Amino acid sequence: MRTSRFGRIVLKCNREIIAYVKAIEEHTALYNKGERSAVIHRNLRLKTHSYYTEYRPLQLLCLQILRMEEVKYGEDDNEIHGLLFDGAWLWEEYINTLLEEFDFIHAENRLHKKEIWLFEDIDEVGDMHKSGWRYPDFYKDNIVLDAKYKRLKSYEKVAEVNRDDIHQVITYMNALHATKGGFVFPLTSKPEKSPVSRLRDSLSTLGIFGVEISKEVSSYAAFVVKMQENEQDFITSINELEIGV
């Protein structure tokens, strides 16, 4: 994609895409553009062994990508077998619908909206410039919440959360002078009480909140009813966080 002007623009359109590109480069360090033609040629030959039958569609897709051919819905006769969803983004937007009544600010990384800044730089003439832009998922007054579409080993201690995620929320709290922070996870089961830990030598706290995803239901209608109950439990926990229960 870097060989075209449009492709270069797409690859640098936002911080998220740049991070994805960096991750791909790190995992394909041995990629050699000069060998691309040879790789394509070797994969044009159809494997006849039955072991490879299920891999043929993936092989064809990889060939289309290597050839820079368009692969999109409605442009050819290929059957669409599935769609790829960004689960983390969907989870974040779902939580946003539940937090509407609390008037949280929902920063939008993809659109570069409602960001905060970490640094204030003074130039040679004494003017101040903001830098170090960040996008907390949800923030207001004295609270910062971060939606995480991840499975935790344990929901009993905040220390079990990924260290980088903890550092991220603490950074946001410091920048916003907030004393309450939390992570919003999809829960496999509802804890008796949302775990909250106090930061060392501080009155600030970090907690784990979330919505239990019901599994033991007999029908979709029953699932909807149960999820509404779980959503209300989550709303109650955020209300308690807000008022300091």
C-alpha positions as CSV (number, residue, x, y, z in Angstrom):
1,M,0.0,0.0,0.0
2,R,2.9,2.3,0.6
3,T,3.6,2.3,-3.2
4,S,0.5,4.5,-3.8
5,R,-0.2,8.0,-2.4
6,F,-3.7,6.9,-1.3
7,G,-2.3,3.9,0.4
8,R,0.3,5.9,2.4
9,I,-2.5,8.2,3.6
10,V,-4.7,5.3,4.8
11,L,-1.8,3.7,6.7
12,K,-1.2,7.0,8.6
13,C,-4.8,8.1,9.0
14,N,-4.9,7.7,12.8
15,R,-2.8,6.5,15.7
16,E,-4.8,3.2,15.9
17,I,-3.9,2.3,12.3
18,I,-0.3,3.3,12.8
19,A,-0.1,1.0,15.8
20,Y,-1.7,-1.9,13.8
21,V,0.9,-1.3,11.0
22,K,3.7,-1.4,13.5
23,A,2.4,-4.7,14.9
24,I,2.2,-6.3,11.5
25,E,5.7,-5.1,10.7
26,E,7.1,-6.6,13.9
27,H,5.4,-9.9,13.3
28,T,6.6,-10.1,9.6
29,A,10.2,-9.0,10.0
30,L,11.4,-11.5,7.4
31,Y,9.1,-10.1,4.7
32,N,11.0,-9.3,1.5
33,K,9.1,-7.5,-1.2
34,G,11.6,-8.9,-3.8
35,E,10.4,-12.4,-3.0
36,R,6.7,-11.6,-3.4
37,S,6.5,-12.9,-7.0
38,A,8.2,-16.1,-6.0
39,V,5.7,-16.7,-3.1
40,I,2.8,-16.0,-5.4
41,H,4.1,-18.4,-8.0
42,R,4.6,-21.2,-5.5
43,N,1.1,-20.8,-4.2
44,L,-0.6,-20.9,-7.6
45,R,-0.3,-24.6,-7.6
46,L,-3.3,-26.2,-6.0
47,K,-2.5,-28.7,-3.2
48,T,-4.4,-31.9,-4.0
49,H,-4.0,-33.6,-0.6
50,S,-7.3,-33.5,1.4
51,Y,-5.4,-32.2,4.4
52,Y,-5.2,-28.8,2.7
53,T,-8.8,-28.6,1.4
54,E,-10.0,-26.3,4.2
55,Y,-7.0,-24.0,3.8
56,R,-7.6,-23.3,0.1
57,P,-10.0,-20.3,0.6
58,L,-7.4,-18.7,3.0
59,Q,-4.7,-19.4,0.4
60,L,-6.7,-17.7,-2.3
61,L,-7.4,-14.7,0.0
62,C,-3.7,-14.3,0.8
63,L,-2.9,-14.4,-3.0
64,Q,-5.4,-11.6,-3.6
65,I,-3.8,-9.5,-0.9
66,L,-0.3,-10.1,-2.2
67,R,-1.5,-9.2,-5.7
68,M,-3.1,-6.0,-4.3
69,E,-6.5,-7.2,-5.7
70,E,-9.7,-5.7,-4.3
71,V,-11.4,-7.9,-1.9
72,K,-14.8,-6.4,-0.9
73,Y,-18.5,-7.2,-0.8
74,G,-20.4,-6.9,-4.0
75,E,-17.5,-6.7,-6.4
76,D,-17.2,-10.3,-7.5
77,D,-18.8,-13.7,-7.4
78,N,-17.0,-15.0,-4.4
79,E,-19.3,-16.1,-1.6
80,I,-19.0,-14.2,1.7
81,H,-18.6,-16.7,4.5
82,G,-18.3,-14.3,7.4
83,L,-17.6,-10.8,8.7
84,L,-14.8,-9.6,11.0
85,F,-16.0,-7.4,13.8
86,D,-13.8,-5.2,16.1
87,G,-15.0,-6.6,19.4
88,A,-13.1,-4.0,21.5
89,W,-14.8,-1.1,19.7
90,L,-18.3,-2.7,19.8
91,W,-17.8,-3.3,23.6
92,E,-16.8,0.3,24.1
93,E,-19.8,1.6,22.2
94,Y,-22.2,-0.7,24.0
95,I,-20.9,0.5,27.4
96,N,-21.4,4.1,26.1
97,T,-25.1,3.4,25.7
98,L,-25.3,2.3,29.3
99,L,-23.4,5.4,30.6
100,E,-25.5,8.0,28.8
101,E,-27.5,8.9,31.8
102,F,-24.3,9.8,33.7
103,D,-23.2,12.4,31.2
104,F,-19.7,10.9,30.7
105,I,-17.5,12.4,28.0
106,H,-16.8,9.7,25.5
107,A,-13.5,10.4,23.7
108,E,-13.4,9.1,20.1
109,N,-10.0,8.0,19.1
110,R,-10.9,7.2,15.5
111,L,-12.4,10.7,15.0
112,H,-9.9,12.5,17.1
113,K,-12.6,14.1,19.3
114,K,-12.9,15.0,22.9
115,E,-9.2,14.2,23.6
116,I,-7.2,15.3,26.6
117,W,-3.5,16.4,26.7
118,L,-0.7,15.3,29.0
119,F,1.9,18.1,28.4
120,E,2.0,21.8,28.2
121,D,5.1,23.0,26.2
122,I,6.4,26.6,26.3
123,D,8.0,27.9,23.1
124,E,10.7,30.4,22.6
125,V,8.3,33.4,22.8
126,G,6.6,32.1,25.9
127,D,3.4,30.7,24.3
128,M,2.0,27.5,25.7
129,H,1.2,24.6,23.4
130,K,-0.6,21.4,24.3
131,S,0.9,18.0,23.4
132,G,0.7,14.3,24.2
133,W,-2.9,13.8,23.1
134,R,-4.8,10.9,24.7
135,Y,-8.3,9.5,24.4
136,P,-9.8,8.1,27.7
137,D,-12.9,6.0,26.9
138,F,-15.1,7.8,29.4
139,Y,-14.4,10.6,31.9
140,K,-16.3,13.2,33.9
141,D,-15.6,15.4,36.9
142,N,-13.7,13.0,39.2
143,I,-14.0,9.7,37.4
144,V,-12.1,7.9,34.5
145,L,-13.4,4.6,33.1
146,D,-11.7,2.4,30.6
147,A,-13.7,-0.2,28.6
148,K,-11.7,-3.4,28.1
149,Y,-12.9,-6.3,26.0
150,K,-10.6,-8.9,27.7
151,R,-10.9,-11.9,29.9
152,L,-9.4,-11.6,33.4
153,K,-7.8,-14.5,35.2
154,S,-9.4,-13.1,38.4
155,Y,-12.0,-10.4,39.1
156,E,-11.1,-10.3,42.8
157,K,-8.1,-7.8,42.7
158,V,-7.4,-4.8,40.5
159,A,-3.7,-5.9,40.5
160,E,-4.8,-8.8,38.2
161,V,-5.5,-6.3,35.4
162,N,-2.9,-5.9,32.7
163,R,-0.1,-3.6,34.0
164,D,-0.1,-1.4,30.9
165,D,-3.9,-0.9,31.3
166,I,-3.4,0.0,34.9
167,H,-0.6,2.5,34.0
168,Q,-2.8,4.0,31.3
169,V,-5.8,4.7,33.6
170,I,-3.5,6.1,36.3
171,T,-2.0,8.5,33.7
172,Y,-5.5,9.6,32.7
173,M,-6.5,10.1,36.3
174,N,-3.4,12.2,36.9
175,A,-3.9,14.4,33.9
176,L,-7.6,15.0,34.8
177,H,-7.0,15.3,38.6
178,A,-9.5,12.5,39.1
179,T,-9.4,10.4,42.2
180,K,-11.7,7.5,40.9
181,G,-10.8,5.2,38.1
182,G,-12.1,1.9,36.8
183,F,-12.1,-0.8,34.2
184,V,-15.3,-2.1,32.5
185,F,-15.0,-5.7,31.5
186,P,-17.4,-8.3,30.2
187,L,-17.9,-10.5,33.3
188,T,-18.3,-14.3,33.2
189,S,-20.0,-14.1,36.6
190,K,-21.2,-11.3,38.9
191,P,-19.0,-10.6,41.9
192,E,-20.7,-9.9,45.2
193,K,-19.1,-6.5,45.3
194,S,-17.0,-4.7,42.7
195,P,-13.3,-4.9,43.8
196,V,-11.7,-1.6,44.5
197,S,-8.1,-0.9,45.4
198,R,-6.6,2.3,46.8
199,L,-3.4,3.6,45.2
200,R,-0.4,3.6,47.5
201,D,0.0,6.7,49.7
202,S,-3.1,8.2,48.0
203,L,-6.8,8.6,48.4
204,S,-7.3,7.7,44.7
205,T,-8.9,4.3,43.9
206,L,-9.1,1.9,41.0
207,G,-12.0,-0.6,40.6
208,I,-13.2,-3.4,38.4
209,F,-16.8,-3.0,37.0
210,G,-18.6,-4.7,34.2
211,V,-21.6,-6.4,32.7
212,E,-22.2,-10.1,33.3
213,I,-22.8,-11.8,30.0
214,S,-25.5,-14.4,30.6
215,K,-25.0,-17.9,29.2
216,E,-27.4,-20.2,31.0
217,V,-30.6,-19.1,29.3
218,S,-33.2,-21.1,27.4
219,S,-34.1,-18.6,24.7
220,Y,-33.2,-15.3,23.2
221,A,-36.1,-13.7,25.0
222,A,-34.8,-15.0,28.3
223,F,-31.4,-13.7,27.4
224,V,-32.7,-10.2,26.8
225,V,-34.5,-10.2,30.1
226,K,-31.4,-11.4,32.0
227,M,-29.1,-8.9,30.2
228,Q,-31.4,-6.1,31.2
229,E,-31.1,-7.1,34.8
230,N,-27.3,-7.3,34.4
231,E,-27.1,-3.9,32.8
232,Q,-29.1,-2.5,35.7
233,D,-26.6,-4.0,38.1
234,F,-23.8,-2.3,36.2
235,I,-25.6,1.0,36.2
236,T,-26.1,0.7,40.0
237,S,-22.4,0.0,40.5
238,I,-21.5,3.2,38.5
239,N,-24.0,5.2,40.5
240,E,-22.5,4.0,43.7
241,L,-19.0,4.9,42.4
242,E,-20.2,8.4,41.6
243,I,-21.8,9.1,44.9
244,G,-19.0,7.4,46.9
245,V,-20.8,4.4,48.4
